[in-house]
Amino acid sequence: MQKPSLMGRALLALQASGACRLAPKSLSGSGVIFMLHRVRRDDGRGFAPNRILEITPEFLDETIRLVKARGYRCMSLDDAVARIAAGHCSERFAVFTLDDGYKDNLTDALPVFDRHSVPFTLYLTTGLPDGDAEIWWVALERIIEAADEIDAHLPAGAKRFAVRTVDEKKAAWENIYWPLRELPETELRAEVRRLAAVHGIDIKAITRELALTWDEVRQLAAHPLASVEAHTAAHFAQARLSAHDARVDIEKGIARMEAELGYRPRHFSYPYGDPSSADERDFALAEALGFLSATTTRKGMIHPAHAKRLWSLPRLSLNGDFQDRRMLEALLSGLPFALARPIKSLGID
């Protein structure tokens, strides 16, 4: 079993202390929007930095059982947004959302949701079934996994990394991935493409391997529990684009969904979704484009005040590093988010 991360250990400590059980119920809010990406079995690899984006079908099953046992009503995104907008909080709700559009959402996640009769939403990056969006973070992982040495062109200059051992690969990931994230995304992707060419990794083949096809998207969208909503065409960080380019990326995604699925999406999710990737300009754009809601990756529960923030809704990530019922219980208490707020106000986070 993988050793818990520092954050994981902190969540376990909070739960073990009893603090979560004693926390004011108001901290848990009126509901929760869960964020997932991939649902697949853990293959046990030692180097798997993108494991944070993956949970097992068994943990998804356990999560659904837990929220139902805790009195949450699992509902569609449409119904939840209507409740948030109306300030209706007579019972707590849980919504499940999946970002991007991976094949395992159909093959591994859908059977779990179907077994429990739980609605869910897929936020689709239309470039994935189109075959022209790059799952560059997986490409970078595979480049490092396959190599013994890497010469990366980073913002601070070129740097060579030895990547023969698992520990060296993990260190290289931290020292390549995060500096690349500071670049404009066109430059980030160009460097990953360069590295892929040097190391014989076919990025387009990764998309074909991992992403849903349009026929599979239609199969998912036809399921009575599923809804498919918008996540741009190319999966670019909106805040790092010009206002014009950000709008074009969203509108291209809308147009592709209308052409392939026959309807205009009603809800939106910002790619990456953190404060550096989606800001007030982007929230206003999502509202102006007519979406009923938009979700971020900012962490938190849903509270009555979100009735006025429908285009910047927080979510609770079902993180692959936190696949432990005790950690999930701590997060659902809302206490970790309340404790984090003073830290952020000091500029520590």
C-alpha positions in Angstrom: 0.0 0.0 0.0 1.3 3.5 -0.9 2.4 5.6 2.0 0.1 8.5 2.7 1.3 12.0 1.6 1.8 14.8 4.1 -1.7 16.1 3.3 -3.1 12.5 3.6 -1.5 12.1 7.0 -2.9 15.5 8.1 -6.4 14.3 7.1 -6.0 11.1 9.0 -4.8 12.9 12.1 -7.8 15.3 12.0 -10.2 12.3 11.7 -8.4 10.3 14.4 -8.5 13.3 16.8 -12.3 13.5 16.7 -12.1 17.2 15.6 -14.1 16.4 12.4 -17.0 15.0 14.4 -17.0 18.0 16.7 -16.8 20.6 13.9 -19.8 22.9 13.4 -22.2 21.3 10.9 -22.2 24.6 9.0 -18.7 23.9 7.8 -19.9 21.0 5.7 -22.3 23.3 3.8 -25.4 22.4 1.9 -23.7 19.9 -0.5 -20.7 18.8 -2.3 -19.7 18.6 -6.0 -17.1 15.8 -6.4 -14.4 16.1 -9.1 -13.0 13.0 -10.7 -11.0 12.4 -13.8 -10.1 8.7 -14.4 -11.7 5.6 -12.8 -9.4 2.6 -13.3 -7.7 -0.2 -11.4 -4.3 0.7 -9.8 -1.6 -1.0 -11.8 0.9 -0.7 -8.9 3.5 1.3 -10.7 6.1 3.0 -8.5 6.3 6.1 -10.7 2.8 7.3 -11.4 2.6 11.1 -10.8 -0.8 11.3 -12.5 -2.2 8.8 -10.1 -3.7 11.8 -8.3 -6.2 12.0 -11.2 -7.2 8.3 -10.8 -9.4 6.4 -8.4 -10.4 2.8 -8.4 -13.9 1.6 -9.1 -13.9 0.2 -5.6 -13.2 3.6 -4.1 -15.9 5.2 -6.2 -18.3 2.5 -4.9 -17.2 3.2 -1.3 -17.6 7.0 -1.8 -21.2 6.6 -3.0 -22.0 4.3 -0.1 -20.5 6.7 2.4 -22.3 9.8 1.1 -25.6 8.0 1.0 -25.1 6.7 4.5 -24.3 10.2 5.7 -27.7 11.4 4.4 -26.6 13.1 1.2 -29.0 13.0 -1.8 -27.1 12.1 -5.0 -28.6 14.2 -7.8 -27.9 15.6 -11.2 -25.9 18.7 -11.8 -29.0 20.4 -13.2 -31.0 19.7 -10.0 -28.1 20.7 -7.7 -27.5 24.0 -9.5 -31.2 24.8 -9.3 -31.1 24.2 -5.6 -27.9 26.3 -5.1 -29.5 29.2 -7.1 -32.7 29.0 -5.1 -30.9 28.7 -1.8 -32.8 25.5 -1.1 -30.9 23.6 1.6 -33.5 21.3 3.2 -31.2 18.3 2.6 -27.6 17.9 1.7 -26.8 16.9 -1.9 -23.9 15.2 -3.7 -23.0 15.6 -7.3 -20.4 13.6 -9.2 -18.5 15.2 -12.1 -15.7 13.8 -14.3 -13.4 16.0 -16.3 -11.9 15.6 -19.8 -13.4 12.5 -21.4 -11.5 9.2 -20.7 -12.6 5.8 -22.0 -12.7 4.4 -18.5 -15.5 6.8 -17.6 -17.6 4.6 -19.8 -16.0 1.2 -19.1 -15.2 1.5 -15.4 -17.1 4.5 -13.9 -20.5 4.1 -15.6 -21.1 0.6 -14.1 -20.6 1.9 -10.6 -22.9 4.8 -11.1 -25.5 2.5 -12.7 -25.3 0.0 -9.9 -26.2 2.7 -7.4 -28.6 4.7 -9.6 -26.5 7.8 -9.2 -26.5 10.6 -11.8 -23.2 12.0 -13.0 -21.8 14.6 -15.4 -18.9 14.3 -17.8 -17.3 17.6 -18.7 -16.0 16.9 -22.2 -12.9 18.4 -23.9 -14.1 18.0 -27.5 -10.5 17.8 -28.9 -10.1 14.4 -27.2 -12.7 12.6 -29.3 -11.7 14.7 -32.3 -8.2 13.4 -31.7 -6.4 16.7 -31.8 -6.2 17.6 -28.0 -3.0 16.5 -26.2 -3.1 14.7 -22.9 0.4 16.2 -22.4 0.6 15.4 -18.7 0.4 11.7 -19.5 2.9 12.1 -22.3 5.3 13.8 -19.9 4.9 10.9 -17.4 5.6 8.3 -20.1 8.6 10.3 -21.4 10.2 10.3 -17.9 9.1 6.7 -17.3 10.9 5.4 -20.5 14.0 7.5 -20.3 17.3 7.2 -18.4 18.2 10.8 -19.0 16.3 13.9 -20.0 17.4 17.3 -21.3 14.5 19.7 -20.6 14.2 23.3 -21.8 12.7 25.1 -18.7 12.0 28.7 -18.0 15.3 29.0 -16.1 17.2 27.4 -18.9 18.1 23.9 -20.2 18.7 21.3 -17.5 19.7 17.6 -17.6 18.1 15.1 -15.4 19.1 11.5 -14.6 15.9 9.4 -14.4 17.2 5.8 -14.0 15.5 5.1 -10.6 12.0 5.7 -9.4 13.2 8.3 -7.0 15.0 10.1 -9.7 12.0 10.0 -12.0 9.8 11.5 -9.2 12.3 14.3 -8.6 12.5 15.0 -12.3 8.7 15.2 -12.6 8.6 17.8 -9.8 11.4 19.8 -11.4 10.0 19.7 -14.9 6.2 19.6 -14.6 5.8 22.6 -12.3 8.2 25.0 -14.1 6.6 24.1 -17.4 3.2 25.0 -15.8 4.5 28.5 -15.4 4.9 28.9 -19.2 2.2 30.0 -21.6 0.5 26.8 -22.5 1.6 26.9 -26.2 5.2 26.9 -25.0 4.5 24.2 -22.5 3.0 21.9 -25.1 5.7 22.6 -27.6 8.4 21.5 -25.1 6.4 18.3 -24.3 6.1 17.6 -28.0 9.8 18.2 -28.4 10.6 15.8 -25.6 8.2 13.2 -27.0 9.9 13.3 -30.4 13.3 12.9 -28.8 12.2 10.0 -26.7 9.9 8.2 -29.2 6.6 8.9 -27.5 3.6 9.3 -29.8 1.3 11.9 -28.2 -1.5 11.4 -30.6 -1.5 7.7 -29.9 -2.0 8.5 -26.2 -5.1 10.4 -27.0 -6.4 7.5 -29.2 -5.6 5.1 -26.4 -7.2 7.0 -23.5 -9.9 9.2 -24.8 -13.5 8.4 -25.7 -14.5 8.4 -29.3 -17.5 10.4 -30.4 -19.5 7.1 -30.7 -18.5 6.3 -27.1 -19.5 9.9 -26.0 -22.9 9.4 -27.6 -23.3 6.0 -25.9 -22.5 7.7 -22.5 -24.8 10.7 -23.2 -27.7 8.4 -24.1 -27.6 6.8 -20.6 -30.4 8.1 -18.4 -28.0 8.8 -15.5 -25.4 10.7 -17.5 -25.1 14.2 -18.8 -22.3 15.5 -21.0 -21.3 19.2 -20.6 -18.6 21.6 -21.7 -14.8 21.6 -20.9 -13.5 23.6 -24.0 -12.1 22.3 -27.2 -8.4 22.2 -26.5 -8.1 22.1 -22.6 -6.1 25.3 -22.3 -5.9 27.3 -19.1 -8.4 30.0 -19.8 -6.8 32.7 -17.7 -3.6 32.3 -19.6 -5.3 33.0 -23.0 -6.3 36.4 -24.3 -10.0 37.2 -23.8 -10.6 36.5 -27.5 -8.8 33.2 -27.5 -10.5 32.0 -24.3 -13.9 32.7 -25.9 -12.9 30.9 -29.1 -11.7 27.8 -27.3 -15.0 27.6 -25.4 -17.2 28.3 -28.4 -15.4 25.8 -30.6 -16.1 23.2 -27.9 -19.8 24.2 -27.8 -20.0 24.0 -31.6 -18.5 20.5 -31.7 -20.9 19.3 -29.0 -23.9 20.7 -30.9 -22.7 19.1 -34.1 -22.0 15.7 -32.6 -24.5 15.4 -29.8 -27.3 17.6 -31.1 -27.6 20.0 -28.1 -25.9 23.0 -26.6 -24.2 22.3 -23.2 -25.7 24.0 -20.2 -22.8 23.8 -17.8 -19.1 24.3 -18.0 -15.9 23.4 -16.2 -12.6 25.3 -16.4 -9.6 23.3 -17.5 -7.2 23.0 -14.6 -9.5 25.3 -12.7 -7.1 26.6 -10.1 -6.8 30.4 -9.4 -4.0 30.8 -12.0 -6.1 29.0 -14.7 -9.5 30.6 -14.2 -10.2 34.0 -12.7 -13.0 36.6 -12.6 -12.7 37.4 -16.3 -13.3 33.8 -17.1 -16.2 33.5 -14.6 -17.9 36.5 -16.3 -17.3 34.9 -19.7 -18.9 31.6 -18.7 -22.0 33.6 -17.5 -22.0 35.7 -20.7 -22.0 32.6 -22.8 -25.2 31.4 -21.2 -24.0 28.6 -19.0 -26.2 27.9 -16.0 -23.1 27.1 -13.9 -19.3 26.6 -14.1 -17.1 24.6 -11.8 -13.5 25.2 -10.8 -10.9 23.0 -9.0 -10.9 25.3 -6.0 -11.4 23.1 -3.0 -14.5 23.4 -0.8 -18.1 22.5 0.0 -21.1 24.3 -1.4 -22.6 26.9 0.9 -25.6 29.3 0.5 -23.3 32.1 -0.6 -22.6 30.2 -3.8 -26.1 31.2 -5.0 -24.3 34.4 -6.1 -21.2 32.5 -7.4 -22.7 30.0 -9.8 -19.9 30.4 -12.3 -17.0 29.7 -9.8 -18.3 26.7 -7.9 -15.8 24.8 -5.8 -15.4 21.0 -5.9 -14.0 18.3 -3.7 -11.4 16.2 -5.6 -11.6 12.5 -5.3 -7.8 12.4 -5.4 -6.0 9.1 -6.1 -3.7 9.8 -3.2 -6.6 10.1 -0.7 -8.4 6.8 -1.4 -9.2 6.2 2.3 -12.6 6.4 3.8 -11.2 8.3 6.8 -9.7 11.0 4.7 -12.9 11.4 2.8 -14.8 11.7 6.1 -12.4 14.4 7.2 -12.9 16.3 3.9 -16.7 16.0 4.1 -16.7 17.7 7.5 -15.5 20.9 5.8 -13.0 21.4 8.6 -9.8 21.1 6.5 -11.1 23.9 4.2 -11.9 26.1 7.2 -8.5 25.5 8.7 -6.8 26.3 5.3 -8.4 29.7 4.9 -6.3 31.5 7.6 -3.2 30.0 6.1 -4.1 31.2 2.6 -4.8 34.7 4.0 -1.2 34.8 5.2 0.1 34.0 1.7 1.5 30.7 2.8 -0.4 28.6 0.3 
